[in-house]
Amino acid sequence: MEKGITTNKLWTHDFTIITFGSLISMLGNAMSGFAMSLMVLDFSGSTLLYALYLASYTVPQLVVPIFSGAVLDRFSRKKTIYTLDFCSAGLYLLLAVILWRGWFSFPLFLAYSVILGSIQSTYMVAYDSFYPMLITEGNYQKAYSIAGFLENMSFFMIPIATFLYKMVGITPLLVFDAASFLIVAIMETRIRAGEDYIEKQKATRREDVRYGKQVLIDLREGFDYLLGERGLLAITAYFFFSFISTGVTEVIGLPYFKENYHNGEYVYMLVWGMSVVGRGIGGLIHYKFKLPANMRYTIALIVYVSVSLLEGFYLFVPVPVMMLFLFGNGILGVTSYTIRISATQSYVPDEKKGRYNGVFNMLASGGMLLGQLVAGGLTVVMPERIVLMVAMLVTATMAVVIIGGNKKAVSEIYNRKM
């Protein structure tokens, strides 16, 4: 690694606002989100109803991103971001009042979950497409190392949420989340960055078609753009398989530890906590040092294979070795994230970022859901460890076949100066 030296300032007015705003809303949302999951389990006492609650939040993320991505390439992403944060503040406050008054209704809660899932999926497309526009030239790796580090911090809100939920209940946590969204929305209105891509897109607006048809035209053009970019297509295809394996891990991990270890949920948190530590340290490393531009593709391919192997075999080793595996997995995972997102977001033109991110987020959610369903079915007839191992070996193979098989096209994106 080479020392990260750039003449451009990273911590500009706009970047500081978006970074600290993300931290505030992320921590508040992580805390209330986990507490809401606990509340659903307490009120319903049903695994089926709990699964329905999770699905009601996930399903919109399969459909909404692809359409919102096409729309957001023609409208202000900045206004979308702070408008959705104001809406979220109001929704969480209203939900707090409803629960405080004792008017809990599971169908109403499902409807709320669908709305929140739709808002979140639209917000993420807008945020992912707007965030790179606030990064100064030469600072993409450093900026995304910060983003990955902050995202990682949400894990630490889980034990805090559990403690506070038991102590004060769900209502104060929802009020706290509403307040955090309100503060962030106000902060985001102070962002000064222009959005020149809107004017570029106006020139491509067809006056002879209705707005709905224009969205469909933009949607098709987004797919055409992705299909015409061999490197982006290969990266997106590989990460679809990667998110399938993530879904498998989510289904298998916690149940395996609960079944095979005394106080297995605490062992699970201890083991996966090492992954969080690894990601945190990895983020700090990437903030301080820049990866050599001509080596990013090679590093990425090695990381993709290594992550899959570590996660595929960690359940076969003693707990101390598991912790070591997951610590390495964390460092490599944040390396994967930083290389992929900094390279693709700096590569895709501003006027096409919404559509690209919409497709990517849709495939990511679809892959995770597919992995969860496949793992749930296979564990009925196969040991959990074997299911996870097979899924990860498939993912490692896909890294070699898809990323390795498209070396020229992918390296043109990964090895660019950013």
Secondary structure, DSSP 8 states (H G I E B T S, - for coil): -EE---SS-SS-HHHHHHHHHHHHHHHHHHHHHHHHHHHHHHHH--HHHHHHHHHHHHTHHHHHHHHHHHHHTTS-HHHHHHHHHHHHHHHHHHHHHHHHTT---HHHHHHHHHHHHHHHHHHHHHHHHHGGGGS-TT-HHHHHHHHHHHHHHGGGHHHHHHHHHHHH-HHHHHHHHHHHHHHHHHHHTT-----THHHHHHTT--TTS-HHHHHHHHHHHHHHHHHH-HHHHHHHHHHHHHHHHHHHHHHHHHHHHHHHSTTHHHHHHHHHHHHHHHHHHHHHHHHHEE--GGGHHHHHHHHHHHHHHHHHHGGGS-HHHHHHHHHHHHHHHHHHHHHHHHHHHHHS-GGGHHHHHHHHHHHHHHHHHHHHHHHHHHTTTS-HHHHHHHHHHHHHHHIIIIIHHTHHHHHHHHTS--
